[in-house]
Amino acid sequence: MPIQLSKEMRKIAIQAPSGIATALEEKLRSKYEVKVEVIPDNPKAVCQILARKNRKWITICSFASDENIKDIITMFDVNFHLRK
């Protein structure tokens, strides 16, 4: 039986450079309401995925702009289920 998410926890925000943000949005939009915030492609930039919980945005995971998309999704899934 699939886990039911509260309506609020279904909202996530991706803060990343354009290419990564687009790839993550495509992977996550089937399960979540995704908001994308494109940041400049800078090696020192902190990329992150946030979720709404109790009317506040909380960071689910942070990652480097050169990290593998599959690894980012795995990290997001694990951290998301721990913070529910």
N, C-alpha and C positions, 0 to 999 in steps of 0.2 A: 504494500500500500504506500503510495507516495506521501511524502511529508507535506503537510499543508502549511504554507507560510502566511503570516499575518499580512494584511494588505499593506501595512507600512513597511515591513521588511522586504517587500517585493520591489521597492524602489532602490536603485543603486546609481551611483555616479562614478564615471571613469574619468580620471585626470591623467592624460598621457599624450604624447605626440600623435599626430594625425594617423599614421599607419597602424600603430599599435592600438589606438583607441578604436579604429574602425574594425580591426580584426576581433578585438574583445567584444565589441558591441554585437557583431554578427553571431558570435558564439553564445552570448548571454541573453540576448533579447527574447528568446523563446520562453525563458523562465522568469525574467525580471523586466520591470519597466526601467529602461536604461536612459540615463542622461549623460551626455558626453561633454567634457570640458577639455578642449585641445590646448595643450601647453607647448611652448617652443621645444624643438628637438635639441636638447642640450645634455651632454653626458652627466652633468651634475644635477639635472632636474630630478625631483622626486615624483615618481608616478605612483598613483594609488587608486584603489577601488574603495568607495565608501558606500554605506547603506544607512537608510533611515531607521532609527530605533528610538522610540519614545520622543518623537518629534525632533530628534537631533541627528546630525550626520556623524557616524562613527567610522573610523578607518578599519576596513576589513583586512586589507593587505597593501603593502608598499613593495615596489619592485623597480628595478633599473630599466631604462629605456631599451637596452639591448638584450633583455631576458627573453627566453623562449616562451611563446604564447601558451604552449601546453603546460609548462611549469607554472605560469601565472594562473591559469585556470585551476590547476590542482591546488595551489596555495590558497586561492580564493575559496574554493569549495570547502576545504578543510577548515579554514578560519571562519567562514560564514556559519557553518554548522556548529562551531564551538561558541559563537557569540549569540546565537538565537536565544 
